[in-house]
Amino acid sequence: MAWNVFKFCTALRALGSIMIVLVLGIIGVTYYVIVVANYGPALFHGGLDSFVALLVLVLFHSLLVMLLWSYFTTVLTDPGGVPPNWRPSIDEESGDADPLVGLAHEGTGLDLNLSAMLGEPANPRTRACQKCNWFKPPRCHHCSVCGRCILKMDHHCVWVVNCVGALNYKYFLLFLFYTFLVTTLVTSSLLLQFLSFFTVDEKNGTPETLVATFVTFVLNLSFALSIMGFLIMHISLVLGNTTTIEAFEKKSNPKWHYDLGRRKNFEQVTFGLPVNLYPTTVHACLLH
């Protein structure tokens, strides 16, 4: 019997609020160790120590603000859904003609016989979602956690309690980027304190502060290393104008007709969704 991973989708939805609390908890402990326990008091030491402490605190607070902004923007931004009653007017995935979009707003469409329409000679490759019981545009996939189809879906991220799709992928990349910078800064700033656990007999600080410093260094080092690999992977996906899901689909399709070149692929994600850079059908859905 095949193992049905989707039976855990309800548990993943319930895990959402816990993950937000966990992220804020890690940030809170890190803030305490950097600002309250270490570099805040170092501001009053004078000389080079004060300068280094000021530099670390300014960088840390600046990057932390950007991390929190990108994180909650990713959490709160709709990744992009298919407009109600959207339907294609021609075969949009054959690549033989320019895709056109028809938005059918007449009626609910719930009594539509999809199987019959999908068998029309004019639309031999039109895609439909069996769970939503409606058509879906190219590069669109159904998320079993969110319970709907997502435009240019990359994956459902438990950490941001949201799908990563066409409308919030930019913010997700920024979240990865700023998280990597913050964790790298924290790891570098606490390196000497961490090494002192193994080289200095007498430790400075209370036991609680020492434990918090040790745990913070290990956590931030782990996140920095893992996010670095994750960030490199997503940058390579962006440059190829593909997603995590599509990366597996491309194995059977060596010609990827959405690849516009590295520069335009990067501009598409970072500077928005211009009409001339994005498939017409999905662009129309995003503007709806």
Secondary structure, DSSP 8 states (H G I E B T S, - for coil): ----GGGGHHHHHHHHHHHHHHHHHHHHHHHIIIIIIIIHHHTTS-HHHHHHHHHHHHHHHHHHHHHHHHHHHHHHS---B--TTEEESS-SSSSSS---EEE--SS--TT--HHHHHT-TT-TT--EETTTTEE--TTEEEETTTTEEEET--EEETTTTEEE-TTTHHHHHHHHHHHHHHHHHHHHHTHHHHHHHHH-SS--S-HHHHHHHHHHHHHHHHHHHHHHHHHHHHHHHHHTT--HHHHHHGGG----TT---HHHHHHHHHS---GGGS-HHHHHHHH-
